[in-house]
């Protein structure tokens, strides 16, 4: 009976393991949904709020998160980036001088996180390991996704502080 138990002890964990791709698909979906919830939590009239003059406005912060993710998901997967919506294109040209309204930010976030979900799901194991990007950002597909997943969490944390400073309880994180 001991050999059977030993085999089960080894086999059960192996059956429950997921691939890096499976984990990335899961967590990019969660980060996208959560980031959209954080974007939606701020009232439209507070999208121009900034805690100090050196900080981005809430709308700019949301656009910064989404724009960085768009680039990372395109670089990692090799897929073509979606076209920028008109109001976002204006922001992209003069980032710190142009406000981003809630409607534009939330719609763009939904578009880009859908793009990222498709991009991550389309990647082959080889694409996760292949180095791509300009010399200054020569990363594997995995590194693109991991670093910008982390970048999103960092800036989303800033957005949660903005919400709290406005007396708004941020959405509860779901893992």
N, C-alpha and C positions, 0 to 999 in steps of 0.2 A: 504494500500500500504506500510506503514511503516514496518510491519512484514516481507514482502517480501524483502525489502531492507536490513533489519537487517540480514535475513537469507543469502542473497547474500554476505554481508559484512563478514560473518563468513565462508561461504562455499568456496568462491573463494580462499582465502589464503590456506585453507586446501587442496584443489585440486592441488595446485601448490607445496606443500611440497614434499621433497624427503626424502628418508631414509639416514641414515649415510652411509650405503653401497653404495647407488647411488652416494653420494657425494664423497666417497673414490674412487670409480671406475673412476669418472670424473676427479678428481684432480690428481690421480696417472698417468692417461693417459697423462694429460697436463704436469705434472712435468717430466715424462719420455721423451716426445717429445721435451720439452724445454731443458732438460739436454743433450740430443743427439745433438740438434742444437748448444749448447754451445761447446760441444766436437768437433763437426765438424768445428767450426769457427776458431780454432787455426790451422795454417799451420803445416804440419807434421814436418818440420825442427825446430819448436819451442816447440815440446812436451817435450824436456829436459830443457826448461826454468824454472827457479825459481827466484823470485824477490830477495831473500836473501838466504844465506846458510841454514838457519833454516827451510825454507819452503819446501814443497814437490814440485817436478817438476810438470808441467802441466799434463803429463801422469800419474804420481803417484796420483795426485789429482783426476783425472777422475776415475782411478781404485779404489781409496778409496771410492768415492761416490757409485760406482756401487757395490762393494763388500759389503758395509754396507747395501745397499738396498736389495741385494740378501738374506742376512741373516735375515733381518727384515721381508721380504715377506714370507720366508720359516717359520720363527717362528710364525708369525701371522696366516698363513693359515694351517700349518701342512704339506704342500707339501714338497717334497724332493728337495733340492737345485740342480740346474743344475751343471754338472761337469765343472770345470774350464778349459778353453782353455789352451794349453801348455804354451804359453808366459805369461799368467796371473798367472798360477800356480807357475812359477818361481818368479814372482813379489811377490806373496802371502807369499813365504817362506823368502824373504829378502827385505821387502817393501822399506825401505829407501836406499837400496843399488842397486836396480835394476830399470832401466828405463822402461817405458811402451810406446810403439810406438802408433801413432795415429790409424793405422789400427786395431791393437788389441784392443785398448780402445773403439773405436766406435763400432766395431762388438760385443764386450762383452756387451756394454751398450744396444745395440739393443736387444740382447738375454735376458738380465736380465730384462729390462723394459717390454718386452713381457711376461716373466715369472711372473713379479709382476702384470701385468694387469690380467693375468689368475688367479693368486693366490687370488687377491682381489675379483674378480668376483665369485670365488668358495666359498667364506666364507659365512657361515650361520650367522644369528643374534647371535646365541649362541657362535659361534667362536669369534665374535667381543668382547664378554663379558667374555670369558674364559681366566684365567690367565695361561700363559705358559712361559717357559724359565727357565734358571738356577736361583738360588736364588739371585744372584747379579743383574739379569735383569728379575725379575719376573713381567711381564707386561701382560695386557689383549691384545687380538688381535688388538683392536682399538689403544691402546697405542703404540704397536709396529709400526703400520702404521703411526700414527700421529707423533711420535718422529723422525722416520727416514725420513718422508716427510720434517720435519723441518731441520733435519741434511742435507738433500740434498740441500735445499734452502740455508743454511748457506755456504756450500762448493761451491755450484754453484756461489754464490756471490763472493767468492774468485776467482774462475775461470774467472769471468767477469773482475775483477781487473787485473788479469794476461793479459787478452786480451787487455784491455785499455793501460796497460804499454807497450804493443807491438804495439800500434797504431791501434788496431783492434776494431771496434765498435761491441759490443756483439749483438746477436739476440734480437729482441724486444719480451718481455714477452707477452704471450697470456693467458688470464684468462679464 
